[in-house]
Amino acid sequence: MLLIVNPCPLYVLTIDDDTMNEYTNVKPLLYAALFAALTAIGAFIKIPLPLSPVPITLQIFFVLLAGLVLGARWGGTSMVVYVMLGIIGLPVFSGGSSGLGVLLGPTGGYLIGFVAGAFVTGLIYTKAGDNVPATICAMIGGLAVIYLLGVIQLSLVANMSIQQAVAVGMVPFLIGDAIKIVAALIVADRIRPLLNIPYIS
């Protein structure tokens, strides 16, 4: 039980254990919503590539960060929230786009990959342990899932061969995504203790 004493001393406010537990249970939902919002913001930072339908954005940085900070369950949930916001019409996808058509279009596989990528990143990180090599491997695993789903849908919808889809939907982003992995590694190490999340799973 938490005891809060007013400095004036007119009254004493007590918060019982059930109330504290309810607050603790709400925290992961709030953090999932926060990362969904951050991913939406990252979508507006868009650099188009001349030979690729897939632009450079900061979304993947927040996807990987969500997996590292929130874990598999809540990291994946945060990306489900993000994708659902776009499907219902909020302009949260790349360049302010939205709607089911984006999800079914050439770049929709990457959006689906965000959900799987955050989950896989969190899962590997949780199982492998809190050390730099394991953390990097977790993000590489999550990124690989994003690329896999993105390239497959790009190939099918845009009527490309797998080789062509890899050439325009993966290769141009490798260096930039490597930088995002390093950045996510540093940022996660800084903010994880601040958020005090004991429920990573």
N, C-alpha and C positions, 0 to 999 in steps of 0.2 A: 504494500500500500504506500502511496506517495502522499506526504503531508506538505501542504503549502500554507505558509503563515503569511498573512497580509502584514506589511510593515507598519500599518497604521494602528495597531492590532484591534480591529473591529470584529473580525471574524477569522475563522480557520477553515480552509477548503481542503477536503480530503478527496482523493481520487482512488477508488478501489481497484483491486487487481483486474476485475473484469473489464473495466474501462480502459485500463492500460493495455490489456490484451487486444481489445478491439482496435485501439490506435496502432498497435504493432502489426495487426493483420491488414490494416489499410495502407501502411507504408509501402509495401511492394507494388500495390496498385498505383499509388501516386508516382512512384519511380518509373513504372512501366509507361504511364501516361507522359511523364517528362521525356523519356527517351523517344517516344513516338513523336512528340513535338519537335525535339531536336533533329530527328531524322527528316521531318518535314521542312525544317529550316535549311538543312543541308541540301535538300532538293532544289532550292532556289539559287544555290551557288552552282551555276551550270556553265560548263565550257564545251560547246559543240565541237565535234571532230568532223573534218570535211568528208572523210570516206567511211564514216560509221554512223549508224542510226542511234548509237548509244553514247550519250554525252558523259563528260567527266563531272561528277558531283562529289559532295562530302557525305553522301548517304552511307556508303560502306564504312566510313570511319565510325559513325554512330552505331551502325549495326554491330560491328565487332566490339565496340566499347560496351554496348548493352549486354552482349554475351559475357564479357569479362566481369562486369560490375554486378549484373543482376542474376547471372547464372542461366542455365538452360531454360528452365520453366518461365521465368519472368522476362528474360531477354527475348525469348520467342514470343511471349505474350505481347510485349511492347511493339514488336513488328506486326503482329496480327492487328493490333489497334491501329497502327499506322496505315496498313493496307486497307482496312475497313473504312477508315476516314476518307481515303481516296475513292473507294468504290461508291460511297454514298454521295459523292459530289464535291467534297471539300478539295480545294486546289493544292494538294500536298505532294503530288508526284512531281517528277522532274519538270522544271520550267513552269510550275503552276498548273499542270494538267490534272485531270481527274476522270473518274468514271470507269465502268467495267471494260470499256473499249481499250483503255490503256493496259489493263491487266491481260486482256486477250490479244494484244498487239505484239509487235516484234520484241519490245523490251519488257513485256510482262513477266517473262521467266525470271528476270532479275528481281522483280518485286516479290515473287513467290520465294525466290532464293534468299531474300532478306530474312524471312521467317525461319527457314531452315538453317541459314547461316548463323544467325544469332543463337539458335538452339544448339547447334553443333559446337560452336565456339564455347558456349557455357558448359556444355557436357564434357568436352575434352579437358577444359581448364579444371573443372571440378575433379575429374578422375585422375588427371596427370599430376596435379599438385601445383602449389604456388611458387613457381620458379620461372626464370626468364625463358629457358629453352622450351618448357612445357607451354608457357603462355603463347609464345610465338607459334608453336605447332598447332595450338588450339585455333589461333586466328587464321593460319594457313588452311586448316581443315574447313573452317567456316567459309573462307573466301573461295575455296575449291568448290564447295557446294553451290555457292552463288553463281560462279562461272558455269558450272555444269548445267544447272537449270536454265540459266540465261542463254547460253549458247544453243542448247537444244531447242528452246522455243524460237529463238531468232532464226535458226536454220529452217524450222518447220513453217513459220508464218511468212518469212521473207523469201521462202523458196531458194535457200542457199544450201550448198554442201556444208558438211560439218567443218571442213577445212576453211571455207570462206567465212563461216560464222565465227570460228576461232580467230581468224585474221582481223576481223573488224569488231568483234565483240569481246575479245579478251586480250590479245597481244598489245594493243595500244594503251592498256590500263595497268600493265604489270608494274612498271616503275612507280607510277603514282600510288598504286595500292600498297606497294612495299613501304612507301613513305608513310601511308596511313597506318600500317601495322605498327611501325615504330612509334608514331604519335599516340596511337591507342594504348600501347604498352606503357608509355610514360604517364599519360593522363589517368589511366585506370589505377596505376600504383599510387597516384596522388589523391584521387577522390574516393577510392573504396573505403579507406579508414574514416573519412569524413561522413559518409553516408551510414556507416555502422550497420551493414546488412548481414545478419547472422543466418539468413534463410537461403543462401545460394544452394541450388540443387538442380 
